[in-house]
Each structure stands twice: as C-alpha cells, then as structure tokens.
Amino acid sequence: MVYLLVATSAPAQVPAPALRDEAVRWLQSYIRVDTINPPGNEAAGVQFFKTILDAEGIPYETAESAPGRGNIWARLKGGDQPALMLLHHMDVVPATRASWHTDPLSGEIKDGYIYGRGALDTKSSGILHLAAFVALHRSKTALNRDVIFLATADEEAGGFFGVGWLVKNRPELFKGVGYVINEGAGGGIQGGRTQFGIEVTQKVPYWLHLTARGEPGHGSTPRASSAVTKLIAALERLRLHQFEPRIVPAVAAYFKGIAPAAPPAWRERYANISTAIRTPGVLAELQRDDPGRHTLVRNTCSITRLGGSEKINVVPPDAWAEIDCRLLPDQDPKAFLDELGRVVGRDIQIETILGFTPAVSSTKTELYSVLEAVCREHFPGAPVVPSVLGGFTDSHFLRDLGITAYGFIPVVIPFEDEGTIHGNNERISVENMRRGVTMMGEIARRVAAK
C-alpha cells in the first residue's frame, strides 16, 4: 500500500489555509494505514507519524508493548507550567466492506466527506492534534509549558497495550503533565442547533463473564435443567431488570446545559432531569428517543456474547455469557455486583473481565476556560457544557494519576453522522477538518504560548 504523506520543511509561519489542506491529505493517508484491532498493528501508524515528524525535524520516541503494538510520542519543550498532552489512539474497530459505500480503508472524499474507518474515532482528532503540534513547531512559538503529541495502541480493546502499558512501563512520559485533551465529546447538531460538550467524566465499564453449570448429556434426551437453560433463564431476568435511575451531579449539570437547545418536548424535562425521570413513561421515552442520553441516568448492562456446546447434539456441562455493564461514576462496584448477583441468581458464577475506577476532572481550570472560549467565538450562541460519556476512553488511566483530562474534539458532527462511529460509512466532512485545524491550533496556542 502506498501512503500519501505530505510533510514539508515549511517556513517559520505557515499560512493557515496551507496547513488545513495538509491536514485533510494527512487524514486520508492515515485512514489508509490498516490499524484495525484486532490485531491492531499500530506499528504501521507509528511509521506514518515517524515519516511526518522526521520531515518536520521533530524528535520523537516509540515503544512497542508487544510485537506490532506501537506507541509514539513527541515533545516540544517549553516553560515550567504543567505540560499539555494531545492524546489519541491509532487503533480502529473492524469494518465490513460490503456494508460501506466506499472501501473502509480508502480515505476517499465523496460529497464533501472523508470516508473511512477512524474518520471520527479517532484518526481525525489525531490529525488535528498533529496539525496544532506542527504549527507550534513551524512557527517557533515560545512555550510556557511542554506540549506532547501522543498516539497510542489498543484503546478499542481497553488500552492495555497503549496508555495502560505506558503508565506502568514509561511513567516518566506522564511526569509533569497537567492537562490532556483526548476524545470523548465535541460539537453536535440536533434539532438544527449546534451545541458543544466537554467530557469531564464517564460511566465506569464493568465487563463480566457469567457461567452456568449443569449435567452434560446427549441432545436427544434433554434434562429438566441444564447449564444452557439456567443461563437463558438468568439472562432473561437480567433483560427484564430495570436498574434504578439516579442523577449524579455531573449528569444534572449536563442536561441542564443542553436544555435550551433540546427538542421542545424535552426542554423542561432536561432542565430538571431529576424530577422528569420520576414521571411514569419518561424513561422509556428517553431510551426510545435518545438511547445515548438515557444511558447517563442509570447503570446498564448489555448482553453481548454467548457460548455453549461445540456440537449440536451435546448438552454441555458449562454455558457462558459476557455482558457489557456501565456504571454511573459514583456507583460502588461491590454494591452493583451484589445487585446483579441477586438478579441472575445463585446458579450463575460472575467473574470480572475489566473494571476501571471513576474520576471527574474539574471545570475550574485554564484549559476548560480556553475550550469554552474558542467554541463560543466560532459558534456564537451555542451552549458549551460539561458532559458525561456513556462509553469509556483512555482518559481514566490519566485521571487515576491526578491529571486533568478532557474529552474534546473541535468538530461539529450532525446527529445522523454520529451513528457511523463503529458503524457503516464512518465519515467526517472536509469543512469540519479544516475548521478543526484552526480551532485546535487556537486552543494549543492559547494554553501553551508565552
């Protein structure tokens, strides 16, 4: 595969339009780098960035957490203020070619959109970070703090070969870091109105493995109870179970902030979401109308994987399921597991596959103020609110270190395009990329320039 790499030895100050054009071509090239996880092969992404950084004369470091699982970072030296880190992950989820309008690894521009896996999650943000980082370098801007560009492996599978590995094995990379800009929120359009979120916390993932056991036998002589029937019954109880809705402070602030731009039927409800969810029928309506926001008001579990016999005529001794649970940020995991155990019953063994710790980043910081200001200057009148993410990102590793991390990408994604993340025909508009270069550059300069 041939990668189009546009990296020039530019003059001290690069005209913004030229850098915006470069960023669009960089993103097309980056999408063509196959970093689908599994297996990841982020080493190919490392090579992509090495080529650009070499051409710019910017030194960098790399580390593989396992063969092919690459990570790369570069640092612009500055003053003694806590460093600013620009973080994104290089790996992307699989895509089925037959379901796409274009090749998922083509980076093709069609009708004003750049198509490809990672166009939103998160190769576009990586290129916006790179453009801001390169702009600071080319302009020889005097910095009040170090600025770090970091591209990592494995976020889509939990980050244990990426940020999680680096925290354990290269802790010096994070020493002195005060701020991180990562994925997690940004601009959206709903009901014709633009609004921005800045992610400050996220639901806590708890991935669980459930096992039922019973007497094995021949499929021709079914028993009254088996591992499979026990598991099916437990999962049906879980499907019917309604976790108690509860509004944590960060979620209340988020709903109140977006209320003015909400559809008419939801404005008053969002303004006082704690009261609204106690009204009969409102929760079901919210889940139907906006499942992404519904997940913010309660703990949730999705049944995602099942397994039993390897042969059609054998009743297995064990049957298993895996469930993706997401806990509210203040939820005690032990109390949740106790509740889940009562739901699925004593016959089901529960093992934790993955679980993180909750953390919230304060909005009372210089960086948060800059993010707000840049959004409002480019989109006057658009609400800018702290948000809670229903999914999870690598930010939790950094919040655990006491680092302030915000999920923010300076793009405005129409509601209908949000569904292409991990879906078919993932895309971002060329206009978004070009404007995003300007906004991310302004953010980096305001926070880091002397």
Residue pairs with C-beta under 8 A, 6 or more apart in sequence:
1 32
1 33
1 34
3 29
3 32
3 33
3 48
3 51
4 25
4 28
4 29
4 32
5 26
5 29
5 48
5 51
5 52
5 55
6 22
6 25
6 26
6 29
7 22
7 51
7 52
7 54
7 55
7 56
8 22
8 55
9 55
9 56
9 57
10 18
10 138
11 138
12 138
12 139
12 140
13 138
13 139
14 135
14 138
14 139
16 437
16 438
16 441
19 131
19 134
19 135
19 437
19 441
20 131
20 433
20 434
20 437
20 438
21 434
22 131
23 127
23 128
23 130
23 131
23 433
23 434
23 436
23 437
24 109
24 114
24 430
24 433
24 434
26 52
26 127
26 130
26 131
27 107
27 114
27 119
27 123
27 124
27 127
27 428
27 433
28 107
28 108
28 109
28 114
28 116
29 48
29 107
30 45
30 48
30 107
30 118
30 123
30 126
30 127
31 105
31 106
31 107
31 114
31 116
31 117
31 118
31 119
31 123
32 105
32 106
32 107
32 116
33 44
33 45
33 47
33 48
34 41
34 44
34 105
35 41
35 42
35 44
35 45
35 90
35 91
35 92
35 118
36 91
36 92
36 93
36 94
36 95
36 117
37 91
37 92
37 93
37 153
37 154
37 156
37 157
38 94
38 157
39 68
40 68
40 69
40 91
40 153
40 154
40 157
40 161
41 68
41 69
42 68
42 69
42 70
42 71
42 90
42 91
42 151
42 152
42 153
42 154
42 162
43 64
43 68
43 69
43 70
44 70
45 70
45 72
45 90
45 91
45 151
46 62
46 70
46 71
46 72
46 90
46 151
49 60
49 72
49 130
49 151
50 60
50 62
50 72
52 130
52 134
53 59
53 60
53 74
56 134
56 137
56 138
58 74
58 76
58 133
58 134
58 137
59 74
59 75
60 72
60 73
60 74
61 72
61 73
61 74
62 70
62 71
62 72
62 73
63 70
63 71
63 166
63 169
63 170
64 70
64 71
65 71
65 153
65 154
65 160
65 161
65 162
65 165
65 166
65 169
66 161
69 153
69 154
69 161
69 162
70 90
70 153
71 150
71 151
71 152
71 153
71 162
71 165
71 166
72 150
72 151
73 148
73 149
73 150
73 151
73 173
74 133
74 148
74 149
75 83
75 146
75 147
75 148
75 149
76 133
76 136
76 137
76 143
76 146
76 147
76 148
77 143
77 146
78 142
78 143
78 144
78 145
78 146
78 147
78 448
78 450
79 143
79 144
79 145
79 450
80 145
81 144
81 145
81 178
82 145
82 176
82 177
82 178
82 179
83 145
83 146
83 147
83 148
83 176
83 177
83 178
83 179
84 145
84 146
84 147
84 148
84 177
84 178
84 179
84 180
84 181
84 367
84 444
84 447
84 448
85 147
85 148
85 150
85 174
85 177
85 179
85 180
85 181
85 398
85 403
86 129
86 132
86 133
86 147
86 148
86 149
86 150
86 180
86 181
86 444
87 129
87 150
87 152
87 163
87 180
87 181
87 182
87 394
87 398
88 122
88 123
88 125
88 126
88 129
88 150
88 151
88 152
88 182
88 183
89 122
89 151
89 152
89 153
89 154
89 155
89 156
89 159
89 162
89 163
89 183
89 394
90 123
90 126
90 151
90 152
90 153
91 153
91 154
91 155
91 156
91 157
91 162
92 117
92 118
92 121
92 123
92 156
93 117
93 121
93 156
93 422
94 117
95 104
95 105
95 117
95 424
95 426
96 424
97 103
97 104
99 424
100 115
100 424
100 425
101 110
101 115
101 425
102 108
102 110
102 115
102 116
102 425
103 116
104 115
104 116
104 117
104 426
105 116
105 117
106 115
106 116
107 114
107 115
107 116
108 114
108 115
108 116
109 115
109 430
112 429
112 430
112 431
113 427
113 428
113 429
113 430
114 124
114 427
114 428
114 429
114 430
114 433
115 425
115 426
115 427
116 123
116 426
116 427
117 426
118 124
118 426
119 420
119 426
119 427
119 428
120 413
120 417
120 420
120 421
120 426
120 427
120 428
121 183
121 421
121 422
121 426
122 155
122 183
122 409
124 409
124 411
124 428
124 432
124 433
124 436
125 183
125 409
126 151
127 433
128 409
128 410
128 411
128 433
128 436
128 437
128 440
129 149
129 181
129 440
130 149
131 437
131 440
131 441
132 437
132 440
132 441
132 443
132 444
132 445
133 147
133 149
133 444
135 441
135 444
135 445
136 143
136 147
136 444
136 445
136 448
136 449
141 445
141 448
141 449
142 449
142 450
143 448
143 449
143 450
144 448
144 449
144 450
145 178
145 447
145 448
146 176
147 444
147 448
148 173
148 177
150 173
152 159
152 162
152 163
152 166
152 394
153 161
153 162
153 165
154 160
154 161
154 162
154 164
154 165
155 162
155 163
155 393
155 394
158 164
158 354
159 394
159 397
162 394
163 394
163 397
163 398
164 394
164 397
166 173
166 174
167 174
167 397
167 398
167 401
174 398
174 401
174 403
177 398
177 403
178 403
178 404
179 365
179 367
179 403
179 404
179 405
179 406
179 447
180 395
180 398
180 403
180 404
180 405
180 406
181 367
181 405
181 406
181 408
181 443
182 393
182 394
182 395
182 398
182 405
182 406
182 407
182 408
183 393
183 407
183 409
184 199
184 202
184 387
184 389
184 393
184 395
184 406
184 407
184 408
185 196
185 197
185 198
185 199
185 387
185 389
185 406
185 407
185 408
185 409
186 196
186 197
186 407
186 408
186 409
186 410
186 411
186 412
186 413
187 194
187 195
187 196
187 375
187 379
187 382
187 410
187 411
187 412
187 413
188 194
188 195
188 196
188 197
188 412
188 413
188 414
188 415
188 418
189 195
189 412
189 413
189 414
189 415
190 261
190 262
190 263
190 415
191 261
191 262
191 263
193 261
193 382
194 261
194 379
194 382
194 412
195 258
195 261
195 382
195 383
195 384
195 385
196 375
196 379
196 382
196 383
196 384
196 385
197 254
197 258
197 384
197 385
197 386
197 387
198 363
198 368
198 371
198 372
198 384
198 385
198 386
198 387
198 406
198 407
198 408
199 386
199 387
199 388
199 389
199 393
199 395
199 406
199 407
199 408
200 250
200 360
200 361
200 362
200 363
200 386
200 387
200 388
200 406
200 407
201 250
201 329
201 358
201 359
201 360
201 361
201 388
201 389
202 329
202 388
202 389
202 390
202 391
202 392
202 393
202 395
202 396
202 407
203 295
203 296
203 300
203 326
203 327
203 328
203 329
203 388
203 389
203 390
203 391
203 392
204 326
204 327
204 328
204 329
204 331
204 333
204 355
204 356
204 357
204 358
204 392
204 396
205 324
205 325
205 326
205 327
205 354
205 355
205 356
205 391
205 392
206 325
206 326
206 327
206 333
206 336
206 337
206 352
206 354
206 355
207 322
207 323
207 324
207 325
207 352
207 353
207 354
207 355
208 301
208 322
208 323
208 325
208 340
208 350
208 351
208 352
208 353
209 320
209 321
209 322
209 350
209 351
209 352
209 353
210 231
210 234
210 235
210 320
210 321
210 322
210 323
210 344
210 348
210 349
210 350
210 351
211 318
211 319
211 320
211 348
211 349
211 351
212 227
212 228
212 230
212 231
212 234
212 318
212 319
212 320
212 347
212 348
212 349
213 227
213 230
213 317
213 318
213 347
213 349
214 223
214 225
214 226
214 227
214 228
214 229
214 230
214 315
214 317
214 319
215 223
215 226
215 315
215 317
216 227
216 314
216 315
216 316
216 317
217 223
217 226
217 314
217 315
218 313
218 314
218 315
219 312
219 313
219 314
219 315
220 313
222 315
223 315
226 315
226 316
226 319
227 308
227 315
227 316
227 317
227 318
227 319
228 308
228 309
228 315
228 316
228 319
230 319
230 347
230 348
231 306
231 308
231 319
231 320
231 321
231 348
233 345
234 343
234 344
234 345
234 347
234 348
235 303
235 321
235 344
237 343
237 344
237 345
238 301
238 303
238 323
238 340
238 343
238 344
239 303
241 343
242 298
243 298
243 299
243 300
243 301
243 339
244 298
245 277
245 283
245 297
245 298
246 297
246 298
246 328
247 255
247 273
247 274
247 277
247 297
248 328
248 329
248 330
248 388
250 329
250 360
250 386
250 388
251 273
251 296
251 297
251 328
251 388
252 273
252 274
253 385
253 386
254 296
254 385
254 386
254 387
254 388
255 270
255 271
255 273
255 293
255 296
256 270
256 271
256 272
256 273
256 385
257 383
257 384
257 385
257 386
258 270
258 383
258 385
259 266
259 267
259 268
259 270
259 271
260 267
260 383
261 382
261 383
262 270
266 289
268 276
269 276
269 282
270 276
273 297
276 282
277 283
277 286
277 297
283 294
283 297
283 298
286 293
286 294
286 297
287 294
292 390
292 418
295 326
295 390
296 388
296 390
298 328
299 325
299 326
299 327
299 328
299 331
299 336
300 325
300 326
301 323
301 324
301 325
301 326
301 340
302 323
302 324
302 325
303 321
303 323
304 322
304 323
304 324
305 321
305 322
306 319
306 320
306 321
306 322
307 319
307 320
307 321
308 316
308 318
308 319
308 320
309 315
309 316
309 319
310 316
322 353
325 336
325 340
326 390
326 391
326 392
327 333
327 336
327 358
329 358
329 359
329 360
329 388
330 358
331 358
333 355
337 350
337 352
340 350
341 348
341 350
344 350
356 392
356 396
357 396
357 400
358 396
359 396
359 399
359 400
360 399
361 395
361 399
361 404
361 405
361 406
362 368
362 404
363 386
365 404
366 447
367 404
367 406
367 447
368 386
368 406
370 443
370 446
370 447
371 384
371 406
371 408
371 443
372 384
373 446
374 410
374 439
374 442
374 443
374 446
375 382
375 384
375 410
375 439
376 382
376 384
378 435
378 438
378 439
379 412
387 407
389 407
393 407
395 405
395 406
395 407
398 405
399 405
409 436
410 435
410 436
410 439
410 440
410 443
411 428
411 432
411 433
411 435
411 436
412 432
413 428
413 432
417 427
417 428
420 426
420 427
